[in-house]
Amino acid sequence: MSAAVRLEDVRVPLGEDFPEIRASVRRICANFPGAYWRDLEAREAYPTEFVKALTEAGYLAALIPEEYGGAGLPLRAAAVILEEIHASGCNAGACHAQMYIMGTLLRHGSAEQKARYLPQIARGELRLQAFGVTEPTTGTDTTKLKTRAVREGDHYVIHGQKVWTSRALHSDLMLLLARTTPLDQVKKKTEGLSVFLLDIRACRGKGLEIRPLKAMVNHNSTEVFFDGARVPAENLIGEEGRGFRYILDGINAERILVSSEAIGDARWFTKTAVAYAKQRIVFDRPIGQNQGIQFPIARAHAETEAADLLLRKAAALFEAGLPCGDDTNMAKMLAADASWHAGEACMQTHGGFGYAREYDVERKWRETRLLQIAPISTNLVLAYIGEHILGMPRSY
Ligand SMILES: Cc1cc2nc3c(=O)[nH]c(=O)nc-3n(C[C@H](O)[C@H](O)[C@H](O)COP(=O)(O)OP(=O)(O)OC[C@H]3O[C@@H](n4cnc5c(N)ncnc54)[C@H](O)[C@@H]3O)c2cc1C
């Protein structure tokens, strides 16, 4: 669709849209039960088999255009894939980044870069799973990031450090944001940052070191150290100095996709809590008969439905080429809150058994907590709503 679409003509699908995709994803996920994820976590291992199954089914290439060998599906279809993965009790964190990172290459990469990388990614021969933005000393204040890329002949030489670079040890390529013009030499702080497609295989041991980062969830996160890693100039995406804009361009898609995971988590928690509340008998009656148990589950369900509706609206606006930042940010916060409240209700409903690993409640509870912090923290979404939507003074 083109940007000429009028707001009043945008249609939001209700109910189980993309039913074939949903059914197929559920079938795949049925092969990866809770025991699979518990075993991985115990070994801090990567879900190689799960990612392989999704790749072979073509789901990780959902957003790659057909001309490059992908499925060329709309963003909403990708959102449905991620929602179903999470509603099935699985976790897409190991591979979801490929869906949204690839958008930067698609929108801003050269014809040559797209022809070189996208077909290989679509075939599952090349993994583009790592996204190097966050740094230890600057955090959410992205434009202050310190990693430098300095042009030397036909290469850029990289020095600096990234943190929380998930999947870097399970990816062939990394989309890297680095400063090419020092902050004190640019007119606006958003200028002078550039995006590179860094070949991890070529750089490791040559100025690139990746160390696993132990974390509360099995997200295969890492710390990445650059000490003279060399990236060919031809791997610069778009124009030098415009990288921050390119990353921002992809942020709505990323937030819509990650919020879909929150909706999936919320549905898993609600379904699991309801089942347990109906069958657990204490004081000679099912615990779900007590309103103290029933109401938090009911409230979380209502919150999930509301967040899902706003999220569908954001995806429809995105697809129509209309501004979608406001709805995307609000949907991200509401979906993360709904999944957290559903997780809390599920945990409380299970009493002590919520802590037992074999129920998977505590794993999903830890996993969904992340959405309050990453990819954007709740406070920063509230700041966006306060400043950009409501016009109140900027806090930072
Ligand atoms: C498991 C995991 C995986 C991740 N994967 C990736 C990845 O693959 N690639 C990547 O680049 N990053 C990744 N991240 C990083 C993630 O995006 C950041 O952690 C997140 O953006 C928050 O940044 P920060 O941790 O530096 O928090 P900080 O910026 O230090 O903020 C700390 C707290 O202060 C609050 N705060 C800061 N400024 C303000 C303000 N002005 N007003 C109100 N509150 C404020 C924040 O909301 C937050 O709660 C990951 C993080 C985790 C935990």
Ligand as a Chemical Component Dictionary entry (heavy atoms), coordinates in Angstrom:
data_LIG
# 
_chem_comp.id                   LIG 
_chem_comp.type                 NON-POLYMER 
_chem_comp.pdbx_formal_charge   0 
_chem_comp.three_letter_code    LIG 
# 
loop_
_chem_comp_atom.comp_id 
_chem_comp_atom.atom_id 
_chem_comp_atom.alt_atom_id 
_chem_comp_atom.type_symbol 
_chem_comp_atom.charge 
_chem_comp_atom.model_Cartn_x 
_chem_comp_atom.model_Cartn_y 
_chem_comp_atom.model_Cartn_z 
_chem_comp_atom.pdbx_ordinal 
LIG C1  C1  C 0 18.410 -9.861 27.825 1  
LIG C2  C2  C 0 18.688 -8.595 27.073 2  
LIG C3  C3  C 0 18.905 -8.645 25.697 3  
LIG C4  C4  C 0 19.235 -7.473 24.996 4  
LIG N1  N1  N 0 19.546 -7.561 23.655 5  
LIG C5  C5  C 0 20.058 -6.468 23.028 6  
LIG C6  C6  C 0 20.578 -6.584 21.689 7  
LIG O1  O1  O 0 20.550 -7.638 21.057 8  
LIG N2  N2  N 0 21.157 -5.470 21.131 9  
LIG C7  C7  C 0 21.223 -4.262 21.797 10 
LIG O2  O2  O 0 21.751 -3.308 21.219 11 
LIG N3  N3  N 0 20.724 -4.134 23.064 12 
LIG C8  C8  C 0 20.159 -5.198 23.685 13 
LIG N4  N4  N 0 19.694 -5.070 24.986 14 
LIG C9  C9  C 0 19.812 -3.789 25.663 15 
LIG C10 C10 C 0 18.476 -3.122 25.951 16 
LIG O3  O3  O 0 17.952 -2.575 24.749 17 
LIG C11 C11 C 0 18.751 -2.061 27.031 18 
LIG O4  O4  O 0 19.049 -2.755 28.229 19 
LIG C12 C12 C 0 17.586 -1.154 27.223 20 
LIG O5  O5  O 0 17.433 -0.352 26.075 21 
LIG C13 C13 C 0 17.792 -0.247 28.427 22 
LIG O6  O6  O 0 19.062 0.358  28.396 23 
LIG P1  P1  P 0 20.039 0.260  29.656 24 
LIG O7  O7  O 0 20.059 -1.133 30.163 25 
LIG O8  O8  O 0 21.361 0.863  29.311 26 
LIG O9  O9  O 0 19.339 1.159  30.752 27 
LIG P2  P2  P 0 19.671 2.652  31.125 28 
LIG O10 O10 O 0 19.620 3.521  29.916 29 
LIG O11 O11 O 0 20.895 2.682  31.962 30 
LIG O12 O12 O 0 18.416 3.006  32.044 31 
LIG C14 C14 C 0 18.269 2.425  33.350 32 
LIG C15 C15 C 0 16.891 2.782  33.891 33 
LIG O13 O13 O 0 16.762 4.206  33.975 34 
LIG C16 C16 C 0 15.609 4.620  33.280 35 
LIG N5  N5  N 0 15.862 5.931  32.637 36 
LIG C17 C17 C 0 16.960 6.316  31.913 37 
LIG N6  N6  N 0 16.799 7.567  31.464 38 
LIG C18 C18 C 0 15.577 7.995  31.884 39 
LIG C19 C19 C 0 14.815 9.189  31.721 40 
LIG N7  N7  N 0 15.287 10.226 31.031 41 
LIG N8  N8  N 0 13.597 9.253  32.302 42 
LIG C20 C20 C 0 13.116 8.223  33.025 43 
LIG N9  N9  N 0 13.770 7.043  33.206 44 
LIG C21 C21 C 0 14.987 6.947  32.641 45 
LIG C22 C22 C 0 15.335 3.547  32.242 46 
LIG O14 O14 O 0 13.972 3.528  31.899 47 
LIG C23 C23 C 0 15.769 2.281  32.965 48 
LIG O15 O15 O 0 14.695 1.791  33.718 49 
LIG C24 C24 C 0 19.302 -6.229 25.694 50 
LIG C25 C25 C 0 19.044 -6.173 27.070 51 
LIG C26 C26 C 0 18.751 -7.325 27.766 52 
LIG C27 C27 C 0 18.543 -7.238 29.252 53 
# 
loop_
_chem_comp_bond.comp_id 
_chem_comp_bond.atom_id_1 
_chem_comp_bond.atom_id_2 
_chem_comp_bond.value_order 
_chem_comp_bond.pdbx_ordinal 
LIG C1  C2  SING 1  
LIG C2  C3  SING 2  
LIG C2  C26 DOUB 3  
LIG C3  C4  DOUB 4  
LIG C4  N1  SING 5  
LIG C4  C24 SING 6  
LIG N1  C5  DOUB 7  
LIG C5  C6  SING 8  
LIG C5  C8  SING 9  
LIG C6  O1  DOUB 10 
LIG C6  N2  SING 11 
LIG N2  C7  SING 12 
LIG C7  O2  DOUB 13 
LIG C7  N3  SING 14 
LIG N3  C8  DOUB 15 
LIG C8  N4  SING 16 
LIG N4  C9  SING 17 
LIG N4  C24 SING 18 
LIG C9  C10 SING 19 
LIG C10 O3  SING 20 
LIG C10 C11 SING 21 
LIG C11 O4  SING 22 
LIG C11 C12 SING 23 
LIG C12 O5  SING 24 
LIG C12 C13 SING 25 
LIG C13 O6  SING 26 
LIG O6  P1  SING 27 
LIG P1  O7  DOUB 28 
LIG P1  O8  SING 29 
LIG P1  O9  SING 30 
LIG O9  P2  SING 31 
LIG P2  O10 DOUB 32 
LIG P2  O11 SING 33 
LIG P2  O12 SING 34 
LIG O12 C14 SING 35 
LIG C14 C15 SING 36 
LIG C15 O13 SING 37 
LIG C15 C23 SING 38 
LIG O13 C16 SING 39 
LIG C16 N5  SING 40 
LIG C16 C22 SING 41 
LIG N5  C17 SING 42 
LIG N5  C21 SING 43 
LIG C17 N6  DOUB 44 
LIG N6  C18 SING 45 
LIG C18 C19 SING 46 
LIG C18 C21 DOUB 47 
LIG C19 N7  SING 48 
LIG C19 N8  DOUB 49 
LIG N8  C20 SING 50 
LIG C20 N9  DOUB 51 
LIG N9  C21 SING 52 
LIG C22 O14 SING 53 
LIG C22 C23 SING 54 
LIG C23 O15 SING 55 
LIG C24 C25 DOUB 56 
LIG C25 C26 SING 57 
LIG C26 C27 SING 58 
# 
